[in-house]
Amino acid sequence: MKSRTFEWLGVITAIIYSLLVAANIGAEFIGFCLLLTSSFLIGIWAYLGKHRGILFLQFFYATAGIIGMVRWY
């Protein structure tokens, strides 16, 4: 059950991130913070479920979130 919580919180934060960045309303920094949060949450889910490919992908999403936050700050 805990694993599903990480999965769905990660999905929800990724969806909100995508909508904020796509809306181009000046909330990009918040969006990139959500991307970083999402990558951690989905990364935990992937680690617990031994989904190594998804875990690997989350490192790149986390990097993109950090780069985005640095560039918009």
KAQUI-V126875 format. One record per backbone hydrogen bond with DSSP energy under -1.0 kcal/mol. CO is the residue of the C=O (numbers start at 1). NH is the residue of the N-H. Records with the same first field share a line. If there is no record, write none. Layout:
CO->NH, NH
This chain:
1->5
2->6
3->7
4->8
5->9
6->10
7->11
8->12
9->13
10->14
11->15
12->16
13->17
14->18
15->19
16->20
17->21
18->22
19->23
27->31
28->32
29->33
30->34
31->35
32->36
33->37
34->38
35->39
36->40
37->41
38->42
39->43
40->44
41->45
42->46
43->47
44->48
45->49
46->51
50->52
51->55
52->56
53->57
54->58
57->61
58->62
59->63
60->64
61->65
62->66
63->67
64->68
65->69
66->70
67->71
68->72
69->73
